[in-house]
């Protein structure tokens, strides 16, 4: 059987437990360095991007976006993370598994770099990534294909009005609890906000069952993310607050 080469995708969101901040500065520094080495080592083995949510989300600190053709890589990376010093203090409040595939709705909207026709994830250099799982109603799948195409054509045309926003659609049917995981890249958060608001007015929106939680992620190397989590020897006192206390 001839199979297309497709990619597996995992969006793993991590939160650093408060116990880690109570460690000594040297212990935290060693843990940060070790963890960064693990992530940077895996960047040589798969497509991997890291994003901060410090200040944009209360229940997680960073995202590790992972893309590979070998599903086993996710388990191996997770094992390396779990066995690290920092791994003992990490929680995974959210994790989404998906795959790439051809979209059945894009044939009428073909253009260079058409997202729905790609079987590979190609992250751009945008500063921001907006990620959310997505579920459609069962009524959507009972519509005739021609009717779904008509509705999606209007949906896709609306997206084309925002060329600064790049979409990465991945599929989770049978792999995870959601049906899709959407990742939007842009340098202009306001454009994404306006796009989502406009899409609420399309007919396709009435067939949305759930499209939360939504994550606002800032592209950042893993070492910079971990540096942003620093605390001094006084337990629980942020660096910014330390400066204020010395005034």
C-alpha positions, 0 to 999 in steps of 0.5 A, a space after each residue: 500500500 502506497 502511503 503518503 509521508 505525513 507528519 505527527 505533531 504534538 503541542 506540549 504545554 508545561 508549567 513549572 511547579 512552585 517547589 522549583 522556585 524554592 531550590 537554591 540558585 545554583 540548583 535552579 541554574 544547573 536544572 535550567 542548563 540541563 533542560 536546555 541541553 535536552 531541548 537543543 539536542 532534540 532540535 537536531 533530531 526533529 522540528 521543534 520550536 519553543 514558546 513562552 506563555 509567561 504573562 499571557 497564560 496563568 496555567 502554563 509557562 511554555 510550549 514545546 511544539 514538536 513535529 516528526 515523521 516518527 511517532 516514537 520520538 514524542 515518547 523518547 523526548 518525553 522520557 528525556 524531559 521527565 528524567 531531567 532535574 527540571 522534569 521533576 518539577 514540571 506539570 503538563 496541563 495540556 497536550 495535543 496530538 495530531 497529524 498533517 493531511 490534505 484538506 478536502 476543501 482547498 481545491 477551489 482556493 489554490 495559491 502558492 504555499 496553500 496551507 491545506 495542500 501541504 503534508 509538512 509543517 513549515 513554521 515561519 519566523 513570526 513572533 506569535 503563535 496562537 494555538 487551540 483545539 477544535 471540534 465541529 458538531 456531528 451535524 456538520 458531518 451529516 451535510 452533503 459534501 457540496 454544502 460543506 464545500 460552499 460553507 468552507 469556501 466562504 470561511 477560507 475566503 475570509 481568511 485570505 483577507 488577513 495575509 499576515 496570519 498564517 494557519 497550520 491545520 493538523 488533524 486528530 481524528 482517532 488520535 486524541 480528544 479533539 478533531 483538529 489542532 489549529 496554530 496561527 502564526 503572525 507578528 500582529 496579534 490585532 490581525 488575528 483578533 480581527 480575523 477570529 471576530 470576523 469568522 464568528 459571523 460566517 456560517 461555518 461558525 454555527 457548526 463549531 462545538 468547541 474551540 477552547 482553550 486558546 493559547 497566546 504564545 511568544 516565540 522564544 529560545 528555551 534558555 530565554 524562557 527558563 531565564 524568565 523564571 529566575 528567582 533569587 534566594 529570597 523564596 518567591 520574590 520576583 526579580 522585578 520586585 527585588 529592584 523595587 524593594 532596594 529603592 
